[in-house]
Amino acid sequence: MASRLNPYLTFTGEARQAMEFYQQVFGGELNLNSYGDFGQQDSPMADKIMHGMLETPSGFTLMGADNPEGEQPGEHRYSVSLSGDDESELRGYWEKLSEGGQVSVPLEKQMWGDVFGMCTDRFGVPWMVNISERSG
């Protein structure tokens, strides 16, 4: 899979409704995963969206999720997402983006199996980097 760059929107409980709305606007395939889908069935967040992705016929990709309960989105309600399976390319981007910035989630293996990190670059732009595990 080629690396992709796209917006990642943060919501405070309305991610499902927002992502369904964007699907009505742009069309395409919408995939939503709740916190319950990732082992948090007994959490108050169980039905909230941990990760959603809309891929449109026009080639747009829009991602979004609900912030964990009690966490506010902060200054921004968006991040720029870099994702793919080219580990060396994506790690290179991570090193450059995080240099002189602030790392909020170190780039490391996560519960869903991918390597993921979050940082804010030296210009105040929030970034998410996800390196997918190659299958096979």
Protein Blocks (a to p, Z undefined) as FASTA:
>chain_A
ZZddddddddehimmmmmmmmmmmngpjdddddfklnopambmklmpcfbdcdddfkopa
cddddddehiagbjbfcdcddddjblklmmmmmmmmmgopacfbdcdddfkopacddddd
fkopacdddddddeZZ
